[in-house]
């Protein structure tokens, strides 16, 4: 029997969350862009992408030597995570704006 994939495992790695966030917001990225934007080495990025494919959140597409990773919006967990991320990011931006409104403006 395959071990359960827990949310703690999914979100337990900062690098994995970075990759997941990038893909959720961009839908598709090449391995090169993921490595560059997440500031990871190839081996680390590949390991995390493999995990994300295993849990069904990401799909790999190959075009010759080019690998593209696609966020699987058809997966309910992927759609839910993306919705959570948008709510979280929006709330964070609103919170920053609210906190900044307490400071006097300088002209």
N, CA, C and O of each residue as an XYZ file, in Angstrom:
428
protein
N       0.838     -1.183      0.000
C       0.000      0.000      0.000
C       0.886      1.251      0.000
O       1.873      1.332      0.730
N       0.508      2.218     -0.834
C       1.277      3.458     -0.964
C       1.046      4.357      0.246
O      -0.084      4.484      0.716
N       2.124      4.991      0.762
C       1.950      5.885      1.916
C       1.075      7.079      1.547
O       1.068      7.523      0.399
N       0.339      7.591      2.527
C      -0.523      8.752      2.337
C       0.309      9.995      2.058
O       1.387     10.174      2.624
N      -0.198     10.842      1.186
C       0.441     12.130      0.913
C      -0.241     13.171      1.794
O      -1.395     13.528      1.555
N       0.456     13.650      2.793
C      -0.104     14.587      3.756
C       0.178     16.028      3.351
O       1.169     16.312      2.678
N      -0.696     16.926      3.765
C      -0.521     18.353      3.488
C       0.782     18.869      4.094
O       1.415     19.772      3.547
N       1.176     18.291      5.225
C       2.430     18.702      5.866
C       3.623     18.404      4.965
O       4.590     19.164      4.923
N       3.540     17.294      4.250
C       4.616     16.946      3.320
C       4.631     17.901      2.135
O       5.693     18.321      1.677
N       3.445     18.239      1.646
C       3.338     19.131      0.505
C       3.887     20.517      0.827
O       4.660     21.084      0.054
N       3.483     21.051      1.964
C       3.849     22.423      2.316
C       5.073     22.516      3.222
O       5.450     23.609      3.644
N       5.687     21.387      3.520
C       6.816     21.341      4.443
C       8.130     21.830      3.861
O       9.115     21.970      4.586
N       8.156     22.088      2.583
C       9.380     22.548      1.932
C       9.142     23.909      1.284
O       8.248     24.069      0.453
N       9.952     24.877      1.675
C       9.839     26.224      1.106
C      10.043     26.203     -0.416
O       9.334     26.890     -1.152
N      10.999     25.423     -0.869
C      11.280     25.329     -2.309
C      10.073     24.743     -3.053
O       9.708     25.222     -4.127
N       9.464     23.716     -2.481
C       8.304     23.090     -3.117
C       7.133     24.061     -3.183
O       6.416     24.102     -4.183
N       6.938     24.838     -2.131
C       5.853     25.821     -2.118
C       6.114     26.902     -3.167
O       5.184     27.344     -3.842
N       7.363     27.328     -3.310
C       7.718     28.315     -4.341
C       7.346     27.806     -5.729
O       6.741     28.525     -6.525
N       7.715     26.560     -6.007
C       7.426     25.962     -7.311
C       5.923     25.854     -7.512
O       5.404     26.209     -8.571
N       5.238     25.373     -6.510
C       3.794     25.202     -6.594
C       3.103     26.548     -6.833
O       2.190     26.647     -7.653
N       3.537     27.561     -6.128
C       2.971     28.897     -6.284
C       3.209     29.436     -7.696
O       2.297     29.975     -8.324
N       4.434     29.287     -8.187
C       4.746     29.758     -9.539
C       3.871     29.084    -10.577
O       3.333     29.737    -11.472
N       3.732     27.775    -10.450
C       2.927     27.040    -11.424
C       1.444     27.360    -11.281
O       0.740     27.464    -12.285
N       0.962     27.515    -10.067
C      -0.452     27.840     -9.854
C      -0.801     29.186    -10.488
O      -1.894     29.355    -11.028
N       0.115     30.128    -10.423
C      -0.153     31.458    -10.954
C       0.166     31.601    -12.439
O      -0.394     32.466    -13.112
N       1.061     30.760    -12.952
C       1.473     30.864    -14.361
C       0.957     29.726    -15.235
O       1.006     29.820    -16.461
N       0.473     28.675    -14.632
C      -0.077     27.478    -15.262
C       0.967     26.594    -15.946
O       0.938     25.378    -15.756
N       1.877     27.151    -16.726
C       2.918     26.350    -17.372
C       4.242     27.092    -17.336
O       4.303     28.298    -17.573
N       5.313     26.341    -17.033
C       6.660     26.914    -17.052
C       7.653     25.840    -17.481
O       7.435     24.651    -17.247
N       8.731     26.264    -18.102
C       9.809     25.317    -18.425
C      10.623     25.070    -17.163
O      10.590     25.859    -16.218
N      11.345     23.972    -17.167
C      12.219     23.647    -16.033
C      13.242     24.762    -15.827
O      13.579     25.094    -14.691
N      13.730     25.335    -16.912
C      14.729     26.416    -16.817
C      14.175     27.630    -16.084
O      14.854     28.208    -15.235
N      12.948     28.017    -16.409
C      12.339     29.165    -15.730
C      12.066     28.869    -14.260
O      12.251     29.734    -13.404
N      11.628     27.655    -13.969
C      11.382     27.265    -12.581
C      12.671     27.360    -11.771
O      12.686     27.913    -10.671
N      13.743     26.819    -12.323
C      15.048     26.847    -11.649
C      15.496     28.291    -11.413
O      15.954     28.638    -10.325
N      15.361     29.121    -12.440
C      15.805     30.514    -12.353
C      14.972     31.303    -11.348
O      15.530     31.986    -10.489
N      13.634     31.217    -11.444
C      12.762     32.008    -10.578
C      12.797     31.532     -9.121
O      12.722     32.344     -8.198
N      12.910     30.219     -8.921
C      12.914     29.680     -7.558
C      14.314     29.674     -6.952
O      14.482     29.402     -5.763
N      15.320     29.977     -7.779
C      16.722     29.983     -7.345
C      17.120     28.626     -6.752
O      17.662     28.540     -5.650
N      16.829     27.570     -7.526
C      17.160     26.203     -7.124
C      18.118     25.603     -8.135
O      18.235     26.087     -9.261
N      18.807     24.536     -7.721
C      19.604     23.814     -8.704
C      18.702     22.793     -9.404
O      17.588     22.529     -8.952
N      19.182     22.232    -10.486
C      18.379     21.319    -11.300
C      17.919     20.101    -10.504
O      16.757     19.706    -10.598
N      18.804     19.509     -9.733
C      18.470     18.291     -8.980
C      17.365     18.560     -7.964
O      16.438     17.762     -7.824
N      17.462     19.667     -7.266
C      16.454     20.007     -6.262
C      15.098     20.293     -6.914
O      14.068     19.802     -6.454
N      15.105     21.078     -7.973
C      13.862     21.393     -8.679
C      13.209     20.122     -9.212
O      11.996     19.948     -9.098
N      14.009     19.242     -9.789
C      13.492     17.980    -10.332
C      12.870     17.130     -9.234
O      11.810     16.537     -9.436
N      13.518     17.064     -8.074
C      12.998     16.279     -6.949
C      11.627     16.803     -6.519
O      10.698     16.020     -6.324
N      11.499     18.113     -6.372
C      10.239     18.703     -5.942
C       9.156     18.560     -7.014
O       7.995     18.306     -6.694
N       9.529     18.721     -8.263
C       8.559     18.555     -9.349
C       8.063     17.110     -9.418
O       6.886     16.865     -9.683
N       8.952     16.173     -9.183
C       8.557     14.756     -9.169
C       7.521     14.511     -8.074
O       6.528     13.818     -8.296
N       7.756     15.080     -6.891
C       6.800     14.950     -5.793
C       5.451     15.552     -6.193
O       4.407     14.938     -5.976
N       5.473     16.752     -6.777
C       4.237     17.419     -7.178
C       3.498     16.633     -8.258
O       2.269     16.664     -8.313
N       4.230     15.936     -9.110
C       3.590     15.054    -10.104
C       2.984     13.838     -9.414
O       1.886     13.405     -9.764
N       3.695     13.285     -8.435
C       3.201     12.114     -7.699
C       1.885     12.390     -6.986
O       1.032     11.506     -6.900
N       1.707     13.609     -6.472
C       0.461     13.947     -5.769
C      -0.612     14.474     -6.724
O      -1.718     14.806     -6.298
N      -0.284     14.550     -8.007
C      -1.271     14.893     -9.020
C      -1.540     16.372     -9.227
O      -2.553     16.734     -9.825
N      -0.651     17.236     -8.742
C      -0.856     18.672     -8.898
C      -0.190     19.237    -10.149
O      -0.562     20.304    -10.636
N       0.789     18.514    -10.655
C       1.595     18.989    -11.786
C       1.741     17.870    -12.807
O       1.782     16.690    -12.460
N       1.817     18.262    -14.063
C       2.014     17.318    -15.158
C       3.233     17.764    -15.967
O       3.440     18.957    -16.191
N       4.026     16.801    -16.396
C       5.194     17.095    -17.223
C       4.846     16.852    -18.676
O       4.255     15.830    -19.023
N       5.220     17.808    -19.532
C       5.055     17.645    -20.976
C       6.442     17.764    -21.605
O       7.230     18.629    -21.224
N       6.731     16.898    -22.560
C       8.039     16.932    -23.218
C       7.871     17.265    -24.690
O       7.011     16.720    -25.382
N       8.711     18.170    -25.143
C       8.786     18.535    -26.551
C      10.250     18.423    -26.937
O      11.003     19.393    -26.849
N      10.644     17.236    -27.362
C      12.055     16.978    -27.626
C      12.807     17.011    -26.307
O      12.501     16.245    -25.393
N      13.778     17.887    -26.209
C      14.562     18.017    -24.966
C      13.954     19.016    -23.989
O      14.411     19.135    -22.853
N      12.931     19.728    -24.428
C      12.313     20.746    -23.576
C      11.246     20.108    -22.694
O      10.382     19.375    -23.175
N      11.320     20.399    -21.392
C      10.314     19.917    -20.445
C       9.513     21.110    -19.951
O      10.063     22.116    -19.501
N       8.212     20.969    -20.047
C       7.303     21.997    -19.548
C       6.472     21.370    -18.449
O       5.972     20.254    -18.586
N       6.330     22.105    -17.356
C       5.529     21.619    -16.239
C       4.244     22.439    -16.187
O       4.261     23.670    -16.203
N       3.134     21.714    -16.125
C       1.809     22.317    -16.190
C       1.063     22.072    -14.890
O       1.042     20.954    -14.375
N       0.455     23.118    -14.367
C      -0.383     23.020    -13.176
C      -1.699     22.372    -13.592
O      -2.346     22.839    -14.529
N      -2.098     21.310    -12.915
C      -3.270     20.520    -13.314
C      -4.559     21.086    -12.712
O      -5.025     20.635    -11.666
N      -5.114     22.072    -13.390
C      -6.336     22.717    -12.904
C      -7.536     21.769    -12.895
O      -8.532     22.049    -12.229
N      -7.457     20.672    -13.609
C      -8.558     19.701    -13.595
C      -8.595     18.908    -12.277
O      -9.577     18.226    -11.984
N      -7.525     19.004    -11.495
C      -7.467     18.344    -10.195
C      -8.096     19.269     -9.150
O      -7.696     20.426     -9.025
N      -9.072     18.767     -8.405
C      -9.788     19.576     -7.401
C      -8.837     20.141     -6.346
O      -9.019     21.268     -5.884
N      -7.830     19.367     -5.968
C      -6.866     19.858     -4.972
C      -6.050     21.008     -5.546
O      -5.749     21.969     -4.838
N      -5.690     20.918     -6.828
C      -4.934     21.991     -7.477
C      -5.780     23.256     -7.569
O      -5.296     24.352     -7.289
N      -7.045     23.105     -7.962
C      -7.935     24.277     -8.031
C      -8.121     24.896     -6.646
O      -8.133     26.119     -6.500
N      -8.264     24.045     -5.639
C      -8.448     24.530     -4.266
C      -7.219     25.274     -3.774
O      -7.334     26.331     -3.153
N      -6.028     24.720     -4.054
C      -4.793     25.384     -3.631
C      -4.651     26.731     -4.328
O      -4.244     27.713     -3.706
N      -4.983     26.782     -5.611
C      -4.881     28.033     -6.366
C      -5.840     29.080     -5.790
O      -5.474     30.248     -5.656
N      -7.056     28.670     -5.453
C      -8.026     29.592     -4.852
C      -7.511     30.091     -3.500
O      -7.598     31.282     -3.198
N      -6.975     29.175     -2.690
C      -6.402     29.544     -1.395
C      -5.272     30.555     -1.579
O      -5.192     31.551     -0.860
N      -4.414     30.290     -2.537
C      -3.268     31.164     -2.803
C      -3.730     32.563     -3.199
O      -3.186     33.556     -2.718
N      -4.724     32.642     -4.067
C      -5.227     33.950     -4.496
C      -5.846     34.703     -3.327
O      -5.645     35.910     -3.193
N      -6.598     34.003     -2.481
C      -7.188     34.635     -1.297
C      -6.080     35.108     -0.359
O      -6.114     36.239      0.127
N      -5.106     34.246     -0.108
C      -4.005     34.569      0.800
C      -3.216     35.771      0.281
O      -2.940     36.706      1.033
N      -2.856     35.746     -0.993
C      -2.050     36.830     -1.575
C      -2.839     38.135     -1.578
O      -2.277     39.190     -1.282
N      -4.109     38.087     -1.903
C      -4.954     39.276     -1.919
C      -5.068     39.858     -0.512
O      -4.989     41.072     -0.326
N      -5.253     38.981      0.478
C      -5.359     39.416      1.867
C      -4.051     40.050      2.329
O      -4.061     41.048      3.049
N      -2.937     39.475      1.917
C      -1.628     40.006      2.290
C      -1.435     41.400      1.712
O      -0.944     42.298      2.397
N      -1.820     41.581      0.457
C      -1.687     42.898     -0.188
C      -2.608     43.906      0.499
O      -2.200     45.037      0.762
N      -3.848     43.504      0.793
C      -4.780     44.394      1.491
C      -4.257     44.769      2.868
O      -4.375     45.917      3.297
N      -3.677     43.794      3.556
C      -3.133     44.020      4.890
C      -1.984     45.025      4.847
O      -1.882     45.899      5.707
N      -1.135     44.897      3.855
C      -0.010     45.825      3.703
C      -0.539     47.237      3.448
O      -0.072     48.206      4.047
N      -1.518     47.335      2.549
C      -2.095     48.650      2.246
C      -2.753     49.262      3.473
O      -2.623     50.464      3.708
N      -3.463     48.445      4.266
C      -4.104     48.927      5.485
C      -3.058     49.412      6.469
O      -3.214     50.482      7.058
N      -2.007     48.654      6.655
C      -0.949     49.036      7.586
C      -0.248     50.312      7.134
O       0.137     51.137      7.962
N      -0.082     50.474      5.833
C       0.581     51.672      5.318
C      -0.298     52.913      5.460
O       0.213     54.030      5.541
N      -1.605     52.723      5.491
C      -2.507     53.877      5.591
C      -2.396     54.582      6.945
O      -2.847     55.719      7.089
N      -1.806     53.924      7.925
C      -1.624     54.522      9.243
C      -0.482     55.541      9.266
O      -0.372     56.347     10.189
N       0.357     55.490      8.242
C       1.499     56.404      8.187
C       1.122     57.645      7.383
O       0.436     57.548      6.365
N       1.576     58.814      7.846
C       1.262     60.044      7.078
C       2.007     60.030      5.737
O       3.141     59.563      5.636
N       1.347     60.546      4.742
C       1.970     60.631      3.409
C       2.881     61.838      3.352
O       2.594     62.876      3.947
N       3.972     61.697      2.638
C       4.868     62.832      2.428
C       4.799     63.236      0.970
O       4.790     62.380      0.086
N       4.749     64.508      0.718
C       4.682     64.984     -0.667
C       5.850     65.867     -0.989
O       5.961     66.360     -2.111
